[in-house]
Amino acid sequence: MSTPLDNYPLLAGIETPADLRRLPVSKLPALARELREFLIHSVSTRGGHFAAGLGTVELTIALHYVFDTPQDRLVWDVGHQAYPHKVLTGRRDRLHTIKQDGGLAPFPARAESEYDTFGVGHSSTSISAALGMAVGAARLGHARRVVAVIGDGALTAGMAFEALNHAGTLPANLLVVLNDNDMSISENVGALSNHFARALSGRVYAHLREGGKKVLRPMPTVWELARRSEEHLKGMVLPGTLFEELGFNYIGPMDGHDVRALVSTLRNIRKLHGPQFLHVVTRKGKGYAPAEADPIKWHGPGPFDPASGTIFKEKSSGPTYSQVFGEWLCDMAEADPRIVGITPAMREGSGLVEFSRRFPERYFDVAIAEQHAVTFAAGLATEGLKPVVAIYSTFLQRAYDQLIHDVALQNLPVVFAIDRAGLVGSDGATHQGSYDLSFLRCIPNTVIMVPADENECRQMLYTATTVPGPALVRYPRGTGPGVAVQPAMSAVPLGRAQVRREGRSGLALLAFGPMVAACAPIAERLDATLVNMRFVKPLDAELVSELAAHHKALVSIEENAVQGGAGSAIAEVLAAEGLQLPLLQVGIPDRFIEHGSREGCLRAAGLDPASLAATIERWWNLQPRERLRLVQ
């Protein structure tokens, strides 16, 4: 249920940013306190992205207060920090539904609000999108301002610097706001840095800066001396020299929690022309002591008690696949000094915390740089090391060229532990791992494995280290069917499927990964053969041909897009062998599956147990019972 507004008199009166802009500046600090308290109590009921949003309360208020949104464009990067933005743009009373089935989207989404000018989910896109908007507005003659808000983490990605490099060469009226919440630079925050920010964004400084350029530019030697002098002066007291070199007017750093100073500075910047860069320093979890103390833990908590700071843990029947991976990697590292672990800024999510503590010299967090992670791993492999890249399915999409060009083409032995494969639930369409089997299986030299349970995951990860080229193991989010994990490790026979049940009805279910457990009761009810396919590449073509020879119909079931997925690989085998029999391919349909619980997403895709049973039984009942086997 929504949070009552009795304790939030200022926030209760804000339905749109236009209402916000009618408040006097003197009321904004009080509004920030209300908004922060509202976020704490709203998120505590259901969970959601938390610490980052608490850190951007004042910045969000100031941006909507100064800029005429939605006429002016405000582009958020990733969107973890956009909960205050949603509250101030007409979605306050629905915030408690965020990430839930049918509720608000977890990130900014164009279909949800006109204030969400660009849909996000993957990081480091804001500057590119905002630059496109600024250039587009200028070409169409629209007098609007465009602002990109990017975090210091997202700024580690190459795409952000590509955009900055391009933007600095254009006369576009673009403001990039760096939301710097790295606590190691908190000493830069204070009266002096706020003074510099206001001074460098002020009209006098801007006039002198631009006027001086016009006067000195015809005199190259003097112009170069003046330019270097300005940069030297700013470089002594400010960390903005890099952005000046890229063509931006750098302003900051300033206190991102001083809403009055932010409003004053943003008003100055709004009058300036060309690319501007505002550096604000914030604190993740600001205003909630547990989140300030441990912002990683409070990045995306589940429901919690706001008074005690106790996060209510979900009941678990066993280890998650991420935990199985983390334990396996530690065991492998103990046995083999050549093992190294790599993650693109997902240590906690990928289960690498223990590995990073026990083997710090063999642990590499390369920041939000998936492309670099993959090519870095390729370089390690050329020197005889055994790199293991832990990466979410949705983020592997960002390193596709590197996977093909730098790893597979050179047949380098890199292990990819692909987490969150399939439907992930609450993070929604931007994070569903729906496509990896389709885009991976067409790449030569690769081995692709899909474990059906926790123990098979461990054994397949070990198998991947024995493959002379790139090997990929993809597993879902959360826990498995509850199979005990055996400490001993042995290689799974390459390209060999496993018949779990021999049926007599003439129907064979060829299931991949987590779909094996989901199909077990269906196979029992229909007296069907059930196969744990285990490998997508190399596919067990021999077994597929044998099944086709002794069954009337086949069904492939996978938690991946139907188009080009594992079922398509089975169809290709049948076609190549000239085998003609009914084949039903079941998987994620050709549409984006939106956010909700994992169970809700499976239902939406028709992959929950009830939907699977209905689909398979309906199709099987349509097959003529008198059909003769085409291959004896």
Disulfide bonds with the S-S distance in Angstrom:
none
